[in-house]
């Protein structure tokens, strides 16, 4: 029987940002144009995926 070797993970799957939380209040707000673009994209995707959804 052939032995199966497992590879070591190169990317960490669990991230703990607890130590960064104290800096969140200093992060800049999202640009209004970015929010508008994301909402439009989500709306367009919803229309595309809901076609024929019954």
CHARMM internal coordinates of N, CA and C (Angstrom, degrees):
IC EDIT
DIST 1 N 1 CA 1.4340
DIST 1 CA 1 C 1.5308
ANGL 1 N 1 CA 1 C 108.92
DIST 1 C 2 N 1.3594
ANGL 1 CA 1 C 2 N 116.59
DIHE 1 N 1 CA 1 C 2 N 136.21
DIST 2 N 2 CA 1.4518
ANGL 1 C 2 N 2 CA 120.83
DIHE 1 CA 1 C 2 N 2 CA -177.85
DIST 2 CA 2 C 1.5289
ANGL 2 N 2 CA 2 C 110.53
DIHE 1 C 2 N 2 CA 2 C -80.78
DIST 2 C 3 N 1.3191
ANGL 2 CA 2 C 3 N 115.28
DIHE 2 N 2 CA 2 C 3 N 134.77
DIST 3 N 3 CA 1.4589
ANGL 2 C 3 N 3 CA 120.31
DIHE 2 CA 2 C 3 N 3 CA 179.21
DIST 3 CA 3 C 1.5311
ANGL 3 N 3 CA 3 C 109.83
DIHE 2 C 3 N 3 CA 3 C -79.04
DIST 3 C 4 N 1.3240
ANGL 3 CA 3 C 4 N 116.61
DIHE 3 N 3 CA 3 C 4 N 133.36
DIST 4 N 4 CA 1.4568
ANGL 3 C 4 N 4 CA 121.75
DIHE 3 CA 3 C 4 N 4 CA 178.71
DIST 4 CA 4 C 1.5259
ANGL 4 N 4 CA 4 C 108.23
DIHE 3 C 4 N 4 CA 4 C -96.13
DIST 4 C 5 N 1.3263
ANGL 4 CA 4 C 5 N 115.03
DIHE 4 N 4 CA 4 C 5 N 123.82
DIST 5 N 5 CA 1.4528
ANGL 4 C 5 N 5 CA 120.04
DIHE 4 CA 4 C 5 N 5 CA 179.74
DIST 5 CA 5 C 1.5249
ANGL 5 N 5 CA 5 C 109.24
DIHE 4 C 5 N 5 CA 5 C -94.97
DIST 5 C 6 N 1.3111
ANGL 5 CA 5 C 6 N 116.17
DIHE 5 N 5 CA 5 C 6 N 136.33
DIST 6 N 6 CA 1.4677
ANGL 5 C 6 N 6 CA 120.06
DIHE 5 CA 5 C 6 N 6 CA 176.90
DIST 6 CA 6 C 1.5270
ANGL 6 N 6 CA 6 C 108.37
DIHE 5 C 6 N 6 CA 6 C -96.80
DIST 6 C 7 N 1.3222
ANGL 6 CA 6 C 7 N 114.59
DIHE 6 N 6 CA 6 C 7 N 141.11
DIST 7 N 7 CA 1.4522
ANGL 6 C 7 N 7 CA 119.38
DIHE 6 CA 6 C 7 N 7 CA 179.99
DIST 7 CA 7 C 1.5230
ANGL 7 N 7 CA 7 C 110.06
DIHE 6 C 7 N 7 CA 7 C -90.65
DIST 7 C 8 N 1.3122
ANGL 7 CA 7 C 8 N 114.79
DIHE 7 N 7 CA 7 C 8 N 147.69
DIST 8 N 8 CA 1.4624
ANGL 7 C 8 N 8 CA 120.47
DIHE 7 CA 7 C 8 N 8 CA 175.66
DIST 8 CA 8 C 1.5279
ANGL 8 N 8 CA 8 C 108.33
DIHE 7 C 8 N 8 CA 8 C -72.82
DIST 8 C 9 N 1.3100
ANGL 8 CA 8 C 9 N 116.81
DIHE 8 N 8 CA 8 C 9 N 138.28
DIST 9 N 9 CA 1.4583
ANGL 8 C 9 N 9 CA 121.09
DIHE 8 CA 8 C 9 N 9 CA 179.84
DIST 9 CA 9 C 1.5154
ANGL 9 N 9 CA 9 C 109.98
DIHE 8 C 9 N 9 CA 9 C -70.39
DIST 9 C 10 N 1.3371
ANGL 9 CA 9 C 10 N 115.70
DIHE 9 N 9 CA 9 C 10 N 133.18
DIST 10 N 10 CA 1.4552
ANGL 9 C 10 N 10 CA 120.82
DIHE 9 CA 9 C 10 N 10 CA 179.22
DIST 10 CA 10 C 1.5227
ANGL 10 N 10 CA 10 C 112.01
DIHE 9 C 10 N 10 CA 10 C -91.79
DIST 10 C 11 N 1.3319
ANGL 10 CA 10 C 11 N 116.78
DIHE 10 N 10 CA 10 C 11 N -19.59
DIST 11 N 11 CA 1.4543
ANGL 10 C 11 N 11 CA 121.43
DIHE 10 CA 10 C 11 N 11 CA -177.38
DIST 11 CA 11 C 1.5216
ANGL 11 N 11 CA 11 C 108.92
DIHE 10 C 11 N 11 CA 11 C -119.44
DIST 11 C 12 N 1.3055
ANGL 11 CA 11 C 12 N 115.18
DIHE 11 N 11 CA 11 C 12 N 133.62
DIST 12 N 12 CA 1.4572
ANGL 11 C 12 N 12 CA 120.33
DIHE 11 CA 11 C 12 N 12 CA 178.85
DIST 12 CA 12 C 1.5290
ANGL 12 N 12 CA 12 C 109.02
DIHE 11 C 12 N 12 CA 12 C -72.80
DIST 12 C 13 N 1.3224
ANGL 12 CA 12 C 13 N 118.18
DIHE 12 N 12 CA 12 C 13 N 131.66
DIST 13 N 13 CA 1.4590
ANGL 12 C 13 N 13 CA 122.40
DIHE 12 CA 12 C 13 N 13 CA -178.43
DIST 13 CA 13 C 1.5275
ANGL 13 N 13 CA 13 C 113.11
DIHE 12 C 13 N 13 CA 13 C -90.13
DIST 13 C 14 N 1.2925
ANGL 13 CA 13 C 14 N 118.08
DIHE 13 N 13 CA 13 C 14 N -19.60
DIST 14 N 14 CA 1.4629
ANGL 13 C 14 N 14 CA 121.63
DIHE 13 CA 13 C 14 N 14 CA -176.93
DIST 14 CA 14 C 1.5208
ANGL 14 N 14 CA 14 C 108.80
DIHE 13 C 14 N 14 CA 14 C -119.00
DIST 14 C 15 N 1.3133
ANGL 14 CA 14 C 15 N 115.21
DIHE 14 N 14 CA 14 C 15 N 125.91
DIST 15 N 15 CA 1.4563
ANGL 14 C 15 N 15 CA 120.19
DIHE 14 CA 14 C 15 N 15 CA 179.73
DIST 15 CA 15 C 1.5237
ANGL 15 N 15 CA 15 C 109.27
DIHE 14 C 15 N 15 CA 15 C -119.72
DIST 15 C 16 N 1.2911
ANGL 15 CA 15 C 16 N 116.35
DIHE 15 N 15 CA 15 C 16 N 135.13
DIST 16 N 16 CA 1.4558
ANGL 15 C 16 N 16 CA 121.67
DIHE 15 CA 15 C 16 N 16 CA 179.36
DIST 16 CA 16 C 1.5309
ANGL 16 N 16 CA 16 C 108.16
DIHE 15 C 16 N 16 CA 16 C -117.45
DIST 16 C 17 N 1.3300
ANGL 16 CA 16 C 17 N 115.81
DIHE 16 N 16 CA 16 C 17 N 108.46
DIST 17 N 17 CA 1.4563
ANGL 16 C 17 N 17 CA 121.26
DIHE 16 CA 16 C 17 N 17 CA -177.15
DIST 17 CA 17 C 1.5313
ANGL 17 N 17 CA 17 C 112.65
DIHE 16 C 17 N 17 CA 17 C -97.68
DIST 17 C 18 N 1.2999
ANGL 17 CA 17 C 18 N 117.31
DIHE 17 N 17 CA 17 C 18 N 14.49
DIST 18 N 18 CA 1.4554
ANGL 17 C 18 N 18 CA 121.70
DIHE 17 CA 17 C 18 N 18 CA -176.96
DIST 18 CA 18 C 1.5218
ANGL 18 N 18 CA 18 C 111.96
DIHE 17 C 18 N 18 CA 18 C -54.04
DIST 18 C 19 N 1.3027
ANGL 18 CA 18 C 19 N 117.33
DIHE 18 N 18 CA 18 C 19 N -42.50
DIST 19 N 19 CA 1.4689
ANGL 18 C 19 N 19 CA 119.87
DIHE 18 CA 18 C 19 N 19 CA -177.52
DIST 19 CA 19 C 1.5310
ANGL 19 N 19 CA 19 C 112.49
DIHE 18 C 19 N 19 CA 19 C -69.61
DIST 19 C 20 N 1.3321
ANGL 19 CA 19 C 20 N 117.54
DIHE 19 N 19 CA 19 C 20 N -16.46
DIST 20 N 20 CA 1.4629
ANGL 19 C 20 N 20 CA 121.46
DIHE 19 CA 19 C 20 N 20 CA 179.53
DIST 20 CA 20 C 1.5330
ANGL 20 N 20 CA 20 C 112.47
DIHE 19 C 20 N 20 CA 20 C -92.63
DIST 20 C 21 N 1.3158
ANGL 20 CA 20 C 21 N 117.87
DIHE 20 N 20 CA 20 C 21 N -11.37
DIST 21 N 21 CA 1.4680
ANGL 20 C 21 N 21 CA 121.90
DIHE 20 CA 20 C 21 N 21 CA -173.65
DIST 21 CA 21 C 1.5308
ANGL 21 N 21 CA 21 C 112.60
DIHE 20 C 21 N 21 CA 21 C -56.70
DIST 21 C 22 N 1.2950
ANGL 21 CA 21 C 22 N 117.38
DIHE 21 N 21 CA 21 C 22 N -35.20
DIST 22 N 22 CA 1.4642
ANGL 21 C 22 N 22 CA 120.17
DIHE 21 CA 21 C 22 N 22 CA -177.98
DIST 22 CA 22 C 1.5283
ANGL 22 N 22 CA 22 C 112.65
DIHE 21 C 22 N 22 CA 22 C -65.05
DIST 22 C 23 N 1.3339
ANGL 22 CA 22 C 23 N 117.43
DIHE 22 N 22 CA 22 C 23 N -15.79
DIST 23 N 23 CA 1.4618
ANGL 22 C 23 N 23 CA 121.25
DIHE 22 CA 22 C 23 N 23 CA -179.26
DIST 23 CA 23 C 1.5284
ANGL 23 N 23 CA 23 C 112.99
DIHE 22 C 23 N 23 CA 23 C -98.62
DIST 23 C 24 N 1.3200
ANGL 23 CA 23 C 24 N 118.26
DIHE 23 N 23 CA 23 C 24 N -7.76
DIST 24 N 24 CA 1.4689
ANGL 23 C 24 N 24 CA 120.98
DIHE 23 CA 23 C 24 N 24 CA -175.77
DIST 24 CA 24 C 1.5261
ANGL 24 N 24 CA 24 C 113.11
DIHE 23 C 24 N 24 CA 24 C -59.40
DIST 24 C 25 N 1.3193
ANGL 24 CA 24 C 25 N 116.74
DIHE 24 N 24 CA 24 C 25 N -34.57
DIST 25 N 25 CA 1.4701
ANGL 24 C 25 N 25 CA 118.82
DIHE 24 CA 24 C 25 N 25 CA -178.31
DIST 25 CA 25 C 1.5328
ANGL 25 N 25 CA 25 C 111.74
DIHE 24 C 25 N 25 CA 25 C -66.87
DIST 25 C 26 N 1.3139
ANGL 25 CA 25 C 26 N 117.97
DIHE 25 N 25 CA 25 C 26 N -16.49
DIST 26 N 26 CA 1.4656
ANGL 25 C 26 N 26 CA 121.74
DIHE 25 CA 25 C 26 N 26 CA -179.61
DIST 26 CA 26 C 1.5309
ANGL 26 N 26 CA 26 C 112.92
DIHE 25 C 26 N 26 CA 26 C -93.82
DIST 26 C 27 N 1.3168
ANGL 26 CA 26 C 27 N 116.88
DIHE 26 N 26 CA 26 C 27 N -5.54
DIST 27 N 27 CA 1.4608
ANGL 26 C 27 N 27 CA 119.99
DIHE 26 CA 26 C 27 N 27 CA -177.99
DIST 27 CA 27 C 1.5189
ANGL 27 N 27 CA 27 C 108.83
DIHE 26 C 27 N 27 CA 27 C -71.46
DIST 27 C 28 N 1.3395
ANGL 27 CA 27 C 28 N 117.64
DIHE 27 N 27 CA 27 C 28 N 140.92
DIST 28 N 28 CA 1.4695
ANGL 27 C 28 N 28 CA 119.85
DIHE 27 CA 27 C 28 N 28 CA -179.54
DIST 28 CA 28 C 1.5247
ANGL 28 N 28 CA 28 C 111.34
DIHE 27 C 28 N 28 CA 28 C -67.59
DIST 28 C 29 N 1.3171
ANGL 28 CA 28 C 29 N 116.13
DIHE 28 N 28 CA 28 C 29 N 152.84
DIST 29 N 29 CA 1.4587
ANGL 28 C 29 N 29 CA 120.92
DIHE 28 CA 28 C 29 N 29 CA 175.67
DIST 29 CA 29 C 1.5266
ANGL 29 N 29 CA 29 C 109.88
DIHE 28 C 29 N 29 CA 29 C -69.89
DIST 29 C 30 N 1.3039
ANGL 29 CA 29 C 30 N 115.12
DIHE 29 N 29 CA 29 C 30 N 159.01
DIST 30 N 30 CA 1.4549
ANGL 29 C 30 N 30 CA 119.32
DIHE 29 CA 29 C 30 N 30 CA 174.58
DIST 30 CA 30 C 1.5196
ANGL 30 N 30 CA 30 C 109.57
DIHE 29 C 30 N 30 CA 30 C -72.56
DIST 30 C 31 N 1.3192
ANGL 30 CA 30 C 31 N 116.74
DIHE 30 N 30 CA 30 C 31 N 144.38
DIST 31 N 31 CA 1.4612
ANGL 30 C 31 N 31 CA 121.00
DIHE 30 CA 30 C 31 N 31 CA 178.18
DIST 31 CA 31 C 1.5275
ANGL 31 N 31 CA 31 C 108.91
DIHE 30 C 31 N 31 CA 31 C -66.17
DIST 31 C 32 N 1.3419
ANGL 31 CA 31 C 32 N 118.76
DIHE 31 N 31 CA 31 C 32 N 136.00
DIST 32 N 32 CA 1.4633
ANGL 31 C 32 N 32 CA 121.44
DIHE 31 CA 31 C 32 N 32 CA 179.93
DIST 32 CA 32 C 1.5333
ANGL 32 N 32 CA 32 C 112.98
DIHE 31 C 32 N 32 CA 32 C -54.27
DIST 32 C 33 N 1.3251
ANGL 32 CA 32 C 33 N 117.67
DIHE 32 N 32 CA 32 C 33 N -36.99
DIST 33 N 33 CA 1.4677
ANGL 32 C 33 N 33 CA 120.40
DIHE 32 CA 32 C 33 N 33 CA 178.99
DIST 33 CA 33 C 1.5306
ANGL 33 N 33 CA 33 C 111.04
DIHE 32 C 33 N 33 CA 33 C -63.84
DIST 33 C 34 N 1.3138
ANGL 33 CA 33 C 34 N 116.85
DIHE 33 N 33 CA 33 C 34 N -33.04
DIST 34 N 34 CA 1.4651
ANGL 33 C 34 N 34 CA 121.12
DIHE 33 CA 33 C 34 N 34 CA 178.46
DIST 34 CA 34 C 1.5279
ANGL 34 N 34 CA 34 C 110.36
DIHE 33 C 34 N 34 CA 34 C -67.80
DIST 34 C 35 N 1.3179
ANGL 34 CA 34 C 35 N 116.66
DIHE 34 N 34 CA 34 C 35 N -43.63
DIST 35 N 35 CA 1.4647
ANGL 34 C 35 N 35 CA 120.91
DIHE 34 CA 34 C 35 N 35 CA 177.76
DIST 35 CA 35 C 1.5224
ANGL 35 N 35 CA 35 C 110.19
DIHE 34 C 35 N 35 CA 35 C -60.96
DIST 35 C 36 N 1.3419
ANGL 35 CA 35 C 36 N 116.21
DIHE 35 N 35 CA 35 C 36 N -45.46
DIST 36 N 36 CA 1.4628
ANGL 35 C 36 N 36 CA 120.56
DIHE 35 CA 35 C 36 N 36 CA 179.00
DIST 36 CA 36 C 1.5251
ANGL 36 N 36 CA 36 C 111.31
DIHE 35 C 36 N 36 CA 36 C -59.83
DIST 36 C 37 N 1.3283
ANGL 36 CA 36 C 37 N 116.98
DIHE 36 N 36 CA 36 C 37 N -42.73
DIST 37 N 37 CA 1.4598
ANGL 36 C 37 N 37 CA 121.29
DIHE 36 CA 36 C 37 N 37 CA -179.89
DIST 37 CA 37 C 1.5297
ANGL 37 N 37 CA 37 C 111.18
DIHE 36 C 37 N 37 CA 37 C -64.20
DIST 37 C 38 N 1.3168
ANGL 37 CA 37 C 38 N 116.58
DIHE 37 N 37 CA 37 C 38 N -42.71
DIST 38 N 38 CA 1.4671
ANGL 37 C 38 N 38 CA 120.05
DIHE 37 CA 37 C 38 N 38 CA 179.65
DIST 38 CA 38 C 1.5260
ANGL 38 N 38 CA 38 C 111.34
DIHE 37 C 38 N 38 CA 38 C -64.88
DIST 38 C 39 N 1.3280
ANGL 38 CA 38 C 39 N 116.87
DIHE 38 N 38 CA 38 C 39 N -41.97
DIST 39 N 39 CA 1.4644
ANGL 38 C 39 N 39 CA 120.19
DIHE 38 CA 38 C 39 N 39 CA 179.23
DIST 39 CA 39 C 1.5256
ANGL 39 N 39 CA 39 C 111.35
DIHE 38 C 39 N 39 CA 39 C -65.32
DIST 39 C 40 N 1.3286
ANGL 39 CA 39 C 40 N 117.03
DIHE 39 N 39 CA 39 C 40 N -41.32
DIST 40 N 40 CA 1.4579
ANGL 39 C 40 N 40 CA 120.58
DIHE 39 CA 39 C 40 N 40 CA 178.86
DIST 40 CA 40 C 1.5292
ANGL 40 N 40 CA 40 C 110.14
DIHE 39 C 40 N 40 CA 40 C -64.71
DIST 40 C 41 N 1.3307
ANGL 40 CA 40 C 41 N 116.43
DIHE 40 N 40 CA 40 C 41 N -43.44
DIST 41 N 41 CA 1.4643
ANGL 40 C 41 N 41 CA 120.46
DIHE 40 CA 40 C 41 N 41 CA 179.43
DIST 41 CA 41 C 1.5270
ANGL 41 N 41 CA 41 C 110.69
DIHE 40 C 41 N 41 CA 41 C -62.21
DIST 41 C 42 N 1.3305
ANGL 41 CA 41 C 42 N 117.16
DIHE 41 N 41 CA 41 C 42 N -44.30
DIST 42 N 42 CA 1.4645
ANGL 41 C 42 N 42 CA 120.97
DIHE 41 CA 41 C 42 N 42 CA 179.34
DIST 42 CA 42 C 1.5265
ANGL 42 N 42 CA 42 C 110.37
DIHE 41 C 42 N 42 CA 42 C -62.83
DIST 42 C 43 N 1.3296
ANGL 42 CA 42 C 43 N 116.58
DIHE 42 N 42 CA 42 C 43 N -41.82
DIST 43 N 43 CA 1.4592
ANGL 42 C 43 N 43 CA 120.61
DIHE 42 CA 42 C 43 N 43 CA 179.38
DIST 43 CA 43 C 1.5295
ANGL 43 N 43 CA 43 C 110.60
DIHE 42 C 43 N 43 CA 43 C -63.40
DIST 43 C 44 N 1.3409
ANGL 43 CA 43 C 44 N 116.39
DIHE 43 N 43 CA 43 C 44 N -44.11
DIST 44 N 44 CA 1.4634
ANGL 43 C 44 N 44 CA 121.02
DIHE 43 CA 43 C 44 N 44 CA 179.02
DIST 44 CA 44 C 1.5272
ANGL 44 N 44 CA 44 C 111.36
DIHE 43 C 44 N 44 CA 44 C -63.90
DIST 44 C 45 N 1.3303
ANGL 44 CA 44 C 45 N 116.56
DIHE 44 N 44 CA 44 C 45 N -41.09
DIST 45 N 45 CA 1.4644
ANGL 44 C 45 N 45 CA 119.77
DIHE 44 CA 44 C 45 N 45 CA 178.94
DIST 45 CA 45 C 1.5216
ANGL 45 N 45 CA 45 C 110.86
DIHE 44 C 45 N 45 CA 45 C -65.60
DIST 45 C 46 N 1.3396
ANGL 45 CA 45 C 46 N 116.39
DIHE 45 N 45 CA 45 C 46 N -39.98
DIST 46 N 46 CA 1.4703
ANGL 45 C 46 N 46 CA 120.12
DIHE 45 CA 45 C 46 N 46 CA 179.38
DIST 46 CA 46 C 1.5089
ANGL 46 N 46 CA 46 C 110.23
DIHE 45 C 46 N 46 CA 46 C -61.73
DIST 46 C 47 N 1.3166
ANGL 46 CA 46 C 47 N 117.57
DIHE 46 N 46 CA 46 C 47 N -42.60
DIST 47 N 47 CA 1.4592
ANGL 46 C 47 N 47 CA 121.06
DIHE 46 CA 46 C 47 N 47 CA 178.62
DIST 47 CA 47 C 1.5191
ANGL 47 N 47 CA 47 C 111.04
DIHE 46 C 47 N 47 CA 47 C -61.47
DIST 47 C 48 N 1.3076
ANGL 47 CA 47 C 48 N 116.74
DIHE 47 N 47 CA 47 C 48 N -40.05
DIST 48 N 48 CA 1.4606
ANGL 47 C 48 N 48 CA 121.42
DIHE 47 CA 47 C 48 N 48 CA -178.77
DIST 48 CA 48 C 1.5175
ANGL 48 N 48 CA 48 C 111.72
DIHE 47 C 48 N 48 CA 48 C -70.04
DIST 48 C 49 N 1.3233
ANGL 48 CA 48 C 49 N 117.15
DIHE 48 N 48 CA 48 C 49 N -40.24
DIST 49 N 49 CA 1.4633
ANGL 48 C 49 N 49 CA 119.53
DIHE 48 CA 48 C 49 N 49 CA -175.88
DIST 49 CA 49 C 1.5319
ANGL 49 N 49 CA 49 C 112.37
DIHE 48 C 49 N 49 CA 49 C -82.83
DIST 49 C 50 N 1.3312
ANGL 49 CA 49 C 50 N 117.58
DIHE 49 N 49 CA 49 C 50 N -19.94
DIST 50 N 50 CA 1.4439
ANGL 49 C 50 N 50 CA 120.21
DIHE 49 CA 49 C 50 N 50 CA -177.31
DIST 50 CA 50 C 1.5405
ANGL 50 N 50 CA 50 C 112.14
DIHE 49 C 50 N 50 CA 50 C -88.49
DIST 50 C 51 N 1.3255
ANGL 50 CA 50 C 51 N 117.52
DIHE 50 N 50 CA 50 C 51 N -6.51
DIST 51 N 51 CA 1.4530
ANGL 50 C 51 N 51 CA 121.16
DIHE 50 CA 50 C 51 N 51 CA -179.58
DIST 51 CA 51 C 1.5209
ANGL 51 N 51 CA 51 C 109.78
DIHE 50 C 51 N 51 CA 51 C -60.00
DIST 51 C 52 N 1.3288
ANGL 51 CA 51 C 52 N 115.34
DIHE 51 N 51 CA 51 C 52 N 124.77
DIST 52 N 52 CA 1.4619
ANGL 51 C 52 N 52 CA 119.94
DIHE 51 CA 51 C 52 N 52 CA 179.15
DIST 52 CA 52 C 1.5072
ANGL 52 N 52 CA 52 C 113.38
DIHE 51 C 52 N 52 CA 52 C 74.40
DIST 52 C 53 N 1.3140
ANGL 52 CA 52 C 53 N 117.68
DIHE 52 N 52 CA 52 C 53 N 15.49
DIST 53 N 53 CA 1.4607
ANGL 52 C 53 N 53 CA 121.08
DIHE 52 CA 52 C 53 N 53 CA -177.91
DIST 53 CA 53 C 1.5273
ANGL 53 N 53 CA 53 C 112.99
DIHE 52 C 53 N 53 CA 53 C -73.28
DIST 53 C 54 N 1.3141
ANGL 53 CA 53 C 54 N 116.61
DIHE 53 N 53 CA 53 C 54 N -6.02
DIST 54 N 54 CA 1.4550
ANGL 53 C 54 N 54 CA 120.82
DIHE 53 CA 53 C 54 N 54 CA 174.46
DIST 54 CA 54 C 1.4667
ANGL 54 N 54 CA 54 C 114.00
DIHE 53 C 54 N 54 CA 54 C 85.13
END
COOR INIT
IC SEED 1 N 1 CA 1 C
IC BUILD
